[in-house]
Amino acid sequence: MKCEYNDGFKVNYSGPLQITKGQEVNVFIKEELIPGDIKNDLEMALYKNSCSDMRSVAETVTKTYGNRACIHE
């Protein structure tokens, strides 16, 4: 699922999770390394096809990991 917002924030959840916003935000988390609670929230947003829920999860992720993170190992 891909969501783009008016402020340039983008979320792409197609297994791995990628969150971007221009030069300000660049977060990538490999699918197997997404924490269970976050993965559950992502799956619920996907099930509901809700970009607003997806944004909420993405904001939680950036608060947890910061605006720049690459978690792949």
N, C-alpha and C positions, 0 to 999 in steps of 0.2 A: 504494500500500500504506500502510495506517495501522496504527501500533502504539502502544499505550498501556501504560504500566508502572505498577506499584503505587506508585511514589514520585512520580507525577504527571508524569513525563517523557513527552512525546508526539512521535512522528515521523510526518510525512506526506510520502510521496514519490509524487507523481502527475505527474511532469514536473518542476515546481519542487520544491525541498526545503524543508520547514518543520519546525523543531524548537522545541518550547516546553516550559516547566516553570514553571507559575505566573507569578510576576513575575521569577523568577530568570533564565530563559533565553528568548530570542526571536530565532531565526535564520531568515532566509529567503534562499534563493539561487535565482535564476531558472535554469531548466533549461539554457540555453545557456552559462551562466557557471559551472556546476559543473565543477571541475577533473577532468581525465580519470581520474586514479587513484581519486578519490572516486566518480565516476560508475560506474566499473567495479565498485567494491565495492558500491555501491547496487544495481546491476543484478544482481550475484551474489546478494545478500540477497533481492532480489525473486524471482529465479529459484528460489531454495531456499525461498521463502516463510518466511523466518526472521526473526522479530522480534529475536532475540538478536543476529544479525549486523547487523541494521539499527541496533540500539542502539550497537554497537561503532563503526559508521561515523559515527553522529551524535556520539558522544563525540570521535572524531577531528576532526570538523568544528568542534565547540565549542572544542577545544584549539587548533585552527589559527586560527579567526576570532574567538574570544571568545564570551561568552554573549549578546551583542547585536550582530547584524549584519543588514544588508539589502543584498544584492548583486543589483542588478537592471539595471545599465547597463554 
